[in-house]
């Protein structure tokens, strides 16, 4: 109920409400953008743009499901950033992952594994695993059906497991259920 309240206050609010949503969603969106872009500094810029855009366009927001709205803006901004780089697949992104030492959200090994996935697959894995989003919530972000997202999620998990098995010389998965 609190999210609906803050969403409605944000629509007509000012800088205080903006500061409140930055405090509430800033770190989550930063980790989400970093998982998609694999570049912490670039993700910081994207998240700043997301909050600025959300604030400037708050009059078109209906006040419901602020989280989904912010994640969708972040996802679209990340895809636009990847397009600017003229890269559509993560394996083409430079091999060096930029992540500050203080951020413990994703290990270097996991970021390297994520580089093997498409941006949509990275966003899906991150949303399900790190943010615990349901397929219905992710459906709102992506426009894909929950059934399609379940299948994409399974395929993305299989790719990650295969990467780790190859990278660490394992024939069987020792990672359990993701």
PyMOL commands that place a pseudoatom at each C-alpha (Angstrom):
pseudoatom trace, name=CA, resn=UNK, resi=1, chain=A, elem=C, hetatm=0, pos=[0.000, 0.000, 0.000]
pseudoatom trace, name=CA, resn=UNK, resi=2, chain=A, elem=C, hetatm=0, pos=[2.898, 2.342, 0.717]
pseudoatom trace, name=CA, resn=UNK, resi=3, chain=A, elem=C, hetatm=0, pos=[4.126, 2.113, -2.894]
pseudoatom trace, name=CA, resn=UNK, resi=4, chain=A, elem=C, hetatm=0, pos=[0.739, 3.214, -4.218]
pseudoatom trace, name=CA, resn=UNK, resi=5, chain=A, elem=C, hetatm=0, pos=[0.804, 6.086, -1.747]
pseudoatom trace, name=CA, resn=UNK, resi=6, chain=A, elem=C, hetatm=0, pos=[4.257, 7.264, -2.797]
pseudoatom trace, name=CA, resn=UNK, resi=7, chain=A, elem=C, hetatm=0, pos=[3.338, 6.828, -6.465]
pseudoatom trace, name=CA, resn=UNK, resi=8, chain=A, elem=C, hetatm=0, pos=[0.288, 9.042, -6.085]
pseudoatom trace, name=CA, resn=UNK, resi=9, chain=A, elem=C, hetatm=0, pos=[2.197, 11.618, -4.064]
pseudoatom trace, name=CA, resn=UNK, resi=10, chain=A, elem=C, hetatm=0, pos=[4.972, 11.615, -6.688]
pseudoatom trace, name=CA, resn=UNK, resi=11, chain=A, elem=C, hetatm=0, pos=[2.537, 12.488, -9.488]
pseudoatom trace, name=CA, resn=UNK, resi=12, chain=A, elem=C, hetatm=0, pos=[1.666, 15.827, -7.889]
pseudoatom trace, name=CA, resn=UNK, resi=13, chain=A, elem=C, hetatm=0, pos=[4.721, 16.212, -5.699]
pseudoatom trace, name=CA, resn=UNK, resi=14, chain=A, elem=C, hetatm=0, pos=[7.972, 18.030, -5.914]
pseudoatom trace, name=CA, resn=UNK, resi=15, chain=A, elem=C, hetatm=0, pos=[11.583, 17.549, -4.992]
pseudoatom trace, name=CA, resn=UNK, resi=16, chain=A, elem=C, hetatm=0, pos=[10.791, 15.962, -1.618]
pseudoatom trace, name=CA, resn=UNK, resi=17, chain=A, elem=C, hetatm=0, pos=[8.911, 13.109, -3.316]
pseudoatom trace, name=CA, resn=UNK, resi=18, chain=A, elem=C, hetatm=0, pos=[11.692, 12.781, -5.878]
pseudoatom trace, name=CA, resn=UNK, resi=19, chain=A, elem=C, hetatm=0, pos=[14.235, 12.457, -3.078]
pseudoatom trace, name=CA, resn=UNK, resi=20, chain=A, elem=C, hetatm=0, pos=[12.028, 9.841, -1.431]
pseudoatom trace, name=CA, resn=UNK, resi=21, chain=A, elem=C, hetatm=0, pos=[11.859, 7.659, -4.543]
pseudoatom trace, name=CA, resn=UNK, resi=22, chain=A, elem=C, hetatm=0, pos=[15.584, 8.073, -5.139]
pseudoatom trace, name=CA, resn=UNK, resi=23, chain=A, elem=C, hetatm=0, pos=[16.214, 6.807, -1.615]
pseudoatom trace, name=CA, resn=UNK, resi=24, chain=A, elem=C, hetatm=0, pos=[13.738, 3.980, -2.061]
pseudoatom trace, name=CA, resn=UNK, resi=25, chain=A, elem=C, hetatm=0, pos=[14.700, 2.789, -5.564]
pseudoatom trace, name=CA, resn=UNK, resi=26, chain=A, elem=C, hetatm=0, pos=[18.133, 4.261, -6.329]
pseudoatom trace, name=CA, resn=UNK, resi=27, chain=A, elem=C, hetatm=0, pos=[20.313, 1.321, -5.288]
pseudoatom trace, name=CA, resn=UNK, resi=28, chain=A, elem=C, hetatm=0, pos=[17.941, -1.265, -6.764]
pseudoatom trace, name=CA, resn=UNK, resi=29, chain=A, elem=C, hetatm=0, pos=[17.825, 0.479, -10.132]
pseudoatom trace, name=CA, resn=UNK, resi=30, chain=A, elem=C, hetatm=0, pos=[21.592, 0.963, -10.086]
pseudoatom trace, name=CA, resn=UNK, resi=31, chain=A, elem=C, hetatm=0, pos=[22.201, -2.758, -9.574]
pseudoatom trace, name=CA, resn=UNK, resi=32, chain=A, elem=C, hetatm=0, pos=[19.611, -3.561, -12.261]
pseudoatom trace, name=CA, resn=UNK, resi=33, chain=A, elem=C, hetatm=0, pos=[21.231, -1.195, -14.788]
pseudoatom trace, name=CA, resn=UNK, resi=34, chain=A, elem=C, hetatm=0, pos=[24.707, -2.490, -13.910]
pseudoatom trace, name=CA, resn=UNK, resi=35, chain=A, elem=C, hetatm=0, pos=[23.551, -6.055, -14.568]
pseudoatom trace, name=CA, resn=UNK, resi=36, chain=A, elem=C, hetatm=0, pos=[22.275, -5.056, -18.002]
pseudoatom trace, name=CA, resn=UNK, resi=37, chain=A, elem=C, hetatm=0, pos=[25.139, -2.764, -19.027]
pseudoatom trace, name=CA, resn=UNK, resi=38, chain=A, elem=C, hetatm=0, pos=[27.997, -4.394, -17.053]
pseudoatom trace, name=CA, resn=UNK, resi=39, chain=A, elem=C, hetatm=0, pos=[29.422, -0.962, -16.501]
pseudoatom trace, name=CA, resn=UNK, resi=40, chain=A, elem=C, hetatm=0, pos=[28.818, 0.614, -13.112]
pseudoatom trace, name=CA, resn=UNK, resi=41, chain=A, elem=C, hetatm=0, pos=[29.685, 4.167, -14.159]
pseudoatom trace, name=CA, resn=UNK, resi=42, chain=A, elem=C, hetatm=0, pos=[27.464, 4.013, -17.204]
pseudoatom trace, name=CA, resn=UNK, resi=43, chain=A, elem=C, hetatm=0, pos=[24.685, 2.569, -15.036]
pseudoatom trace, name=CA, resn=UNK, resi=44, chain=A, elem=C, hetatm=0, pos=[25.038, 5.490, -12.608]
pseudoatom trace, name=CA, resn=UNK, resi=45, chain=A, elem=C, hetatm=0, pos=[24.446, 7.915, -15.468]
pseudoatom trace, name=CA, resn=UNK, resi=46, chain=A, elem=C, hetatm=0, pos=[21.461, 5.931, -16.714]
pseudoatom trace, name=CA, resn=UNK, resi=47, chain=A, elem=C, hetatm=0, pos=[19.827, 5.856, -13.274]
pseudoatom trace, name=CA, resn=UNK, resi=48, chain=A, elem=C, hetatm=0, pos=[20.300, 9.610, -12.897]
pseudoatom trace, name=CA, resn=UNK, resi=49, chain=A, elem=C, hetatm=0, pos=[18.615, 10.057, -16.279]
pseudoatom trace, name=CA, resn=UNK, resi=50, chain=A, elem=C, hetatm=0, pos=[15.800, 7.730, -15.180]
pseudoatom trace, name=CA, resn=UNK, resi=51, chain=A, elem=C, hetatm=0, pos=[14.994, 9.788, -12.107]
pseudoatom trace, name=CA, resn=UNK, resi=52, chain=A, elem=C, hetatm=0, pos=[15.217, 13.040, -14.059]
pseudoatom trace, name=CA, resn=UNK, resi=53, chain=A, elem=C, hetatm=0, pos=[12.952, 11.663, -16.786]
pseudoatom trace, name=CA, resn=UNK, resi=54, chain=A, elem=C, hetatm=0, pos=[10.487, 10.253, -14.243]
pseudoatom trace, name=CA, resn=UNK, resi=55, chain=A, elem=C, hetatm=0, pos=[10.331, 13.598, -12.472]
pseudoatom trace, name=CA, resn=UNK, resi=56, chain=A, elem=C, hetatm=0, pos=[9.869, 15.562, -15.689]
pseudoatom trace, name=CA, resn=UNK, resi=57, chain=A, elem=C, hetatm=0, pos=[7.192, 13.152, -16.939]
pseudoatom trace, name=CA, resn=UNK, resi=58, chain=A, elem=C, hetatm=0, pos=[5.422, 12.455, -13.653]
pseudoatom trace, name=CA, resn=UNK, resi=59, chain=A, elem=C, hetatm=0, pos=[2.277, 14.108, -15.015]
pseudoatom trace, name=CA, resn=UNK, resi=60, chain=A, elem=C, hetatm=0, pos=[1.771, 11.180, -17.437]
pseudoatom trace, name=CA, resn=UNK, resi=61, chain=A, elem=C, hetatm=0, pos=[2.266, 8.570, -14.705]
pseudoatom trace, name=CA, resn=UNK, resi=62, chain=A, elem=C, hetatm=0, pos=[-1.041, 7.211, -13.355]
pseudoatom trace, name=CA, resn=UNK, resi=63, chain=A, elem=C, hetatm=0, pos=[0.241, 6.872, -9.776]
pseudoatom trace, name=CA, resn=UNK, resi=64, chain=A, elem=C, hetatm=0, pos=[0.023, 3.060, -9.731]
pseudoatom trace, name=CA, resn=UNK, resi=65, chain=A, elem=C, hetatm=0, pos=[2.972, 0.656, -9.601]
pseudoatom trace, name=CA, resn=UNK, resi=66, chain=A, elem=C, hetatm=0, pos=[5.793, 3.153, -9.370]
pseudoatom trace, name=CA, resn=UNK, resi=67, chain=A, elem=C, hetatm=0, pos=[8.335, 0.339, -9.178]
pseudoatom trace, name=CA, resn=UNK, resi=68, chain=A, elem=C, hetatm=0, pos=[7.280, -1.159, -12.525]
pseudoatom trace, name=CA, resn=UNK, resi=69, chain=A, elem=C, hetatm=0, pos=[7.290, 2.277, -14.149]
pseudoatom trace, name=CA, resn=UNK, resi=70, chain=A, elem=C, hetatm=0, pos=[10.817, 3.074, -12.930]
pseudoatom trace, name=CA, resn=UNK, resi=71, chain=A, elem=C, hetatm=0, pos=[12.150, -0.363, -13.912]
pseudoatom trace, name=CA, resn=UNK, resi=72, chain=A, elem=C, hetatm=0, pos=[10.627, -0.025, -17.377]
pseudoatom trace, name=CA, resn=UNK, resi=73, chain=A, elem=C, hetatm=0, pos=[12.223, 3.393, -17.869]
pseudoatom trace, name=CA, resn=UNK, resi=74, chain=A, elem=C, hetatm=0, pos=[15.553, 1.963, -16.660]
pseudoatom trace, name=CA, resn=UNK, resi=75, chain=A, elem=C, hetatm=0, pos=[15.311, -1.058, -18.945]
pseudoatom trace, name=CA, resn=UNK, resi=76, chain=A, elem=C, hetatm=0, pos=[14.504, 1.107, -21.971]
pseudoatom trace, name=CA, resn=UNK, resi=77, chain=A, elem=C, hetatm=0, pos=[17.305, 3.553, -21.171]
pseudoatom trace, name=CA, resn=UNK, resi=78, chain=A, elem=C, hetatm=0, pos=[19.759, 0.673, -20.856]
pseudoatom trace, name=CA, resn=UNK, resi=79, chain=A, elem=C, hetatm=0, pos=[18.682, -0.738, -24.221]
pseudoatom trace, name=CA, resn=UNK, resi=80, chain=A, elem=C, hetatm=0, pos=[19.058, 2.700, -25.782]
pseudoatom trace, name=CA, resn=UNK, resi=81, chain=A, elem=C, hetatm=0, pos=[22.545, 2.951, -24.306]
pseudoatom trace, name=CA, resn=UNK, resi=82, chain=A, elem=C, hetatm=0, pos=[23.469, -0.417, -25.773]
pseudoatom trace, name=CA, resn=UNK, resi=83, chain=A, elem=C, hetatm=0, pos=[22.122, 0.702, -29.144]
pseudoatom trace, name=CA, resn=UNK, resi=84, chain=A, elem=C, hetatm=0, pos=[24.243, 3.834, -28.905]
pseudoatom trace, name=CA, resn=UNK, resi=85, chain=A, elem=C, hetatm=0, pos=[27.228, 1.553, -28.570]
pseudoatom trace, name=CA, resn=UNK, resi=86, chain=A, elem=C, hetatm=0, pos=[25.864, -0.342, -31.575]
pseudoatom trace, name=CA, resn=UNK, resi=87, chain=A, elem=C, hetatm=0, pos=[25.938, -3.511, -29.546]
pseudoatom trace, name=CA, resn=UNK, resi=88, chain=A, elem=C, hetatm=0, pos=[22.934, -5.770, -29.194]
pseudoatom trace, name=CA, resn=UNK, resi=89, chain=A, elem=C, hetatm=0, pos=[24.521, -8.775, -27.522]
pseudoatom trace, name=CA, resn=UNK, resi=90, chain=A, elem=C, hetatm=0, pos=[26.465, -8.761, -24.332]
pseudoatom trace, name=CA, resn=UNK, resi=91, chain=A, elem=C, hetatm=0, pos=[29.332, -10.878, -25.617]
pseudoatom trace, name=CA, resn=UNK, resi=92, chain=A, elem=C, hetatm=0, pos=[30.304, -7.984, -27.867]
pseudoatom trace, name=CA, resn=UNK, resi=93, chain=A, elem=C, hetatm=0, pos=[30.678, -5.595, -24.950]
pseudoatom trace, name=CA, resn=UNK, resi=94, chain=A, elem=C, hetatm=0, pos=[34.261, -4.942, -23.974]
pseudoatom trace, name=CA, resn=UNK, resi=95, chain=A, elem=C, hetatm=0, pos=[35.638, -7.756, -21.910]
pseudoatom trace, name=CA, resn=UNK, resi=96, chain=A, elem=C, hetatm=0, pos=[36.644, -5.544, -19.007]
pseudoatom trace, name=CA, resn=UNK, resi=97, chain=A, elem=C, hetatm=0, pos=[33.797, -5.133, -16.551]
pseudoatom trace, name=CA, resn=UNK, resi=98, chain=A, elem=C, hetatm=0, pos=[33.781, -1.858, -14.670]
pseudoatom trace, name=CA, resn=UNK, resi=99, chain=A, elem=C, hetatm=0, pos=[32.418, -2.209, -11.151]
pseudoatom trace, name=CA, resn=UNK, resi=100, chain=A, elem=C, hetatm=0, pos=[33.510, -0.301, -8.070]
pseudoatom trace, name=CA, resn=UNK, resi=101, chain=A, elem=C, hetatm=0, pos=[35.039, -2.267, -5.242]
pseudoatom trace, name=CA, resn=UNK, resi=102, chain=A, elem=C, hetatm=0, pos=[32.359, -1.188, -2.770]
pseudoatom trace, name=CA, resn=UNK, resi=103, chain=A, elem=C, hetatm=0, pos=[29.527, -2.764, -4.806]
pseudoatom trace, name=CA, resn=UNK, resi=104, chain=A, elem=C, hetatm=0, pos=[29.033, -6.348, -3.762]
pseudoatom trace, name=CA, resn=UNK, resi=105, chain=A, elem=C, hetatm=0, pos=[25.850, -6.872, -5.803]
pseudoatom trace, name=CA, resn=UNK, resi=106, chain=A, elem=C, hetatm=0, pos=[27.329, -9.147, -8.491]
pseudoatom trace, name=CA, resn=UNK, resi=107, chain=A, elem=C, hetatm=0, pos=[30.632, -10.982, -8.544]
pseudoatom trace, name=CA, resn=UNK, resi=108, chain=A, elem=C, hetatm=0, pos=[33.073, -10.530, -11.394]
pseudoatom trace, name=CA, resn=UNK, resi=109, chain=A, elem=C, hetatm=0, pos=[32.441, -14.162, -12.368]
pseudoatom trace, name=CA, resn=UNK, resi=110, chain=A, elem=C, hetatm=0, pos=[28.705, -13.556, -12.586]
pseudoatom trace, name=CA, resn=UNK, resi=111, chain=A, elem=C, hetatm=0, pos=[29.185, -10.385, -14.628]
pseudoatom trace, name=CA, resn=UNK, resi=112, chain=A, elem=C, hetatm=0, pos=[31.379, -12.326, -17.067]
pseudoatom trace, name=CA, resn=UNK, resi=113, chain=A, elem=C, hetatm=0, pos=[28.678, -14.989, -17.313]
pseudoatom trace, name=CA, resn=UNK, resi=114, chain=A, elem=C, hetatm=0, pos=[26.029, -12.326, -17.862]
pseudoatom trace, name=CA, resn=UNK, resi=115, chain=A, elem=C, hetatm=0, pos=[28.087, -10.993, -20.761]
pseudoatom trace, name=CA, resn=UNK, resi=116, chain=A, elem=C, hetatm=0, pos=[27.134, -14.138, -22.647]
pseudoatom trace, name=CA, resn=UNK, resi=117, chain=A, elem=C, hetatm=0, pos=[23.453, -13.230, -22.539]
pseudoatom trace, name=CA, resn=UNK, resi=118, chain=A, elem=C, hetatm=0, pos=[21.283, -10.806, -24.463]
pseudoatom trace, name=CA, resn=UNK, resi=119, chain=A, elem=C, hetatm=0, pos=[20.189, -7.667, -22.570]
pseudoatom trace, name=CA, resn=UNK, resi=120, chain=A, elem=C, hetatm=0, pos=[16.646, -9.013, -22.224]
pseudoatom trace, name=CA, resn=UNK, resi=121, chain=A, elem=C, hetatm=0, pos=[17.961, -12.258, -20.709]
pseudoatom trace, name=CA, resn=UNK, resi=122, chain=A, elem=C, hetatm=0, pos=[20.140, -10.319, -18.259]
pseudoatom trace, name=CA, resn=UNK, resi=123, chain=A, elem=C, hetatm=0, pos=[17.231, -8.134, -17.204]
pseudoatom trace, name=CA, resn=UNK, resi=124, chain=A, elem=C, hetatm=0, pos=[15.009, -11.181, -16.770]
pseudoatom trace, name=CA, resn=UNK, resi=125, chain=A, elem=C, hetatm=0, pos=[17.528, -13.074, -14.637]
pseudoatom trace, name=CA, resn=UNK, resi=126, chain=A, elem=C, hetatm=0, pos=[18.273, -10.042, -12.549]
pseudoatom trace, name=CA, resn=UNK, resi=127, chain=A, elem=C, hetatm=0, pos=[14.607, -9.240, -12.036]
pseudoatom trace, name=CA, resn=UNK, resi=128, chain=A, elem=C, hetatm=0, pos=[13.743, -12.786, -10.977]
pseudoatom trace, name=CA, resn=UNK, resi=129, chain=A, elem=C, hetatm=0, pos=[16.814, -13.591, -8.868]
pseudoatom trace, name=CA, resn=UNK, resi=130, chain=A, elem=C, hetatm=0, pos=[18.025, -10.327, -7.376]
pseudoatom trace, name=CA, resn=UNK, resi=131, chain=A, elem=C, hetatm=0, pos=[14.754, -8.396, -7.146]
pseudoatom trace, name=CA, resn=UNK, resi=132, chain=A, elem=C, hetatm=0, pos=[12.384, -11.340, -6.738]
pseudoatom trace, name=CA, resn=UNK, resi=133, chain=A, elem=C, hetatm=0, pos=[9.977, -9.990, -9.328]
pseudoatom trace, name=CA, resn=UNK, resi=134, chain=A, elem=C, hetatm=0, pos=[7.140, -12.199, -10.502]
pseudoatom trace, name=CA, resn=UNK, resi=135, chain=A, elem=C, hetatm=0, pos=[6.655, -13.115, -14.141]
pseudoatom trace, name=CA, resn=UNK, resi=136, chain=A, elem=C, hetatm=0, pos=[3.573, -10.892, -14.129]
pseudoatom trace, name=CA, resn=UNK, resi=137, chain=A, elem=C, hetatm=0, pos=[5.630, -7.899, -12.952]
pseudoatom trace, name=CA, resn=UNK, resi=138, chain=A, elem=C, hetatm=0, pos=[8.299, -8.621, -15.539]
pseudoatom trace, name=CA, resn=UNK, resi=139, chain=A, elem=C, hetatm=0, pos=[5.575, -8.936, -18.162]
pseudoatom trace, name=CA, resn=UNK, resi=140, chain=A, elem=C, hetatm=0, pos=[4.583, -5.330, -17.472]
pseudoatom trace, name=CA, resn=UNK, resi=141, chain=A, elem=C, hetatm=0, pos=[8.179, -4.248, -18.011]
pseudoatom trace, name=CA, resn=UNK, resi=142, chain=A, elem=C, hetatm=0, pos=[8.873, -6.189, -21.176]
pseudoatom trace, name=CA, resn=UNK, resi=143, chain=A, elem=C, hetatm=0, pos=[5.525, -6.565, -22.885]
pseudoatom trace, name=CA, resn=UNK, resi=144, chain=A, elem=C, hetatm=0, pos=[6.061, -10.334, -23.166]
pseudoatom trace, name=CA, resn=UNK, resi=145, chain=A, elem=C, hetatm=0, pos=[3.608, -12.825, -21.704]
pseudoatom trace, name=CA, resn=UNK, resi=146, chain=A, elem=C, hetatm=0, pos=[4.423, -14.475, -18.358]
pseudoatom trace, name=CA, resn=UNK, resi=147, chain=A, elem=C, hetatm=0, pos=[4.486, -17.879, -20.110]
pseudoatom trace, name=CA, resn=UNK, resi=148, chain=A, elem=C, hetatm=0, pos=[7.062, -16.655, -22.652]
pseudoatom trace, name=CA, resn=UNK, resi=149, chain=A, elem=C, hetatm=0, pos=[9.126, -15.108, -19.867]
pseudoatom trace, name=CA, resn=UNK, resi=150, chain=A, elem=C, hetatm=0, pos=[9.208, -18.419, -17.960]
pseudoatom trace, name=CA, resn=UNK, resi=151, chain=A, elem=C, hetatm=0, pos=[10.675, -20.139, -21.013]
pseudoatom trace, name=CA, resn=UNK, resi=152, chain=A, elem=C, hetatm=0, pos=[13.177, -17.319, -21.624]
pseudoatom trace, name=CA, resn=UNK, resi=153, chain=A, elem=C, hetatm=0, pos=[14.169, -17.438, -17.975]
pseudoatom trace, name=CA, resn=UNK, resi=154, chain=A, elem=C, hetatm=0, pos=[14.825, -21.181, -18.149]
pseudoatom trace, name=CA, resn=UNK, resi=155, chain=A, elem=C, hetatm=0, pos=[16.934, -20.757, -21.291]
pseudoatom trace, name=CA, resn=UNK, resi=156, chain=A, elem=C, hetatm=0, pos=[18.934, -17.919, -19.732]
pseudoatom trace, name=CA, resn=UNK, resi=157, chain=A, elem=C, hetatm=0, pos=[19.561, -20.008, -16.590]
pseudoatom trace, name=CA, resn=UNK, resi=158, chain=A, elem=C, hetatm=0, pos=[20.718, -22.893, -18.775]
pseudoatom trace, name=CA, resn=UNK, resi=159, chain=A, elem=C, hetatm=0, pos=[23.161, -20.586, -20.582]
pseudoatom trace, name=CA, resn=UNK, resi=160, chain=A, elem=C, hetatm=0, pos=[24.610, -19.343, -17.279]
pseudoatom trace, name=CA, resn=UNK, resi=161, chain=A, elem=C, hetatm=0, pos=[25.005, -22.885, -15.950]
pseudoatom trace, name=CA, resn=UNK, resi=162, chain=A, elem=C, hetatm=0, pos=[26.657, -23.967, -19.212]
pseudoatom trace, name=CA, resn=UNK, resi=163, chain=A, elem=C, hetatm=0, pos=[29.046, -21.022, -19.003]
pseudoatom trace, name=CA, resn=UNK, resi=164, chain=A, elem=C, hetatm=0, pos=[30.056, -21.897, -15.447]
pseudoatom trace, name=CA, resn=UNK, resi=165, chain=A, elem=C, hetatm=0, pos=[30.435, -25.571, -16.318]
pseudoatom trace, name=CA, resn=UNK, resi=166, chain=A, elem=C, hetatm=0, pos=[32.738, -24.716, -19.221]
pseudoatom trace, name=CA, resn=UNK, resi=167, chain=A, elem=C, hetatm=0, pos=[34.618, -21.975, -17.354]
pseudoatom trace, name=CA, resn=UNK, resi=168, chain=A, elem=C, hetatm=0, pos=[35.286, -24.160, -14.347]
pseudoatom trace, name=CA, resn=UNK, resi=169, chain=A, elem=C, hetatm=0, pos=[35.634, -27.512, -16.082]
pseudoatom trace, name=CA, resn=UNK, resi=170, chain=A, elem=C, hetatm=0, pos=[32.562, -29.141, -14.624]
pseudoatom trace, name=CA, resn=UNK, resi=171, chain=A, elem=C, hetatm=0, pos=[30.449, -31.661, -16.459]
pseudoatom trace, name=CA, resn=UNK, resi=172, chain=A, elem=C, hetatm=0, pos=[27.527, -31.568, -14.058]
pseudoatom trace, name=CA, resn=UNK, resi=173, chain=A, elem=C, hetatm=0, pos=[25.906, -28.510, -12.538]
pseudoatom trace, name=CA, resn=UNK, resi=174, chain=A, elem=C, hetatm=0, pos=[26.921, -27.963, -8.928]
pseudoatom trace, name=CA, resn=UNK, resi=175, chain=A, elem=C, hetatm=0, pos=[25.048, -24.680, -8.700]
pseudoatom trace, name=CA, resn=UNK, resi=176, chain=A, elem=C, hetatm=0, pos=[21.628, -26.020, -7.732]
pseudoatom trace, name=CA, resn=UNK, resi=177, chain=A, elem=C, hetatm=0, pos=[18.511, -24.210, -8.696]
pseudoatom trace, name=CA, resn=UNK, resi=178, chain=A, elem=C, hetatm=0, pos=[18.892, -20.618, -9.779]
for i in range(1, 178): cmd.bond("trace and resi %d" % i, "trace and resi %d" % (i + 1))
show_as sticks, trace
zoom trace
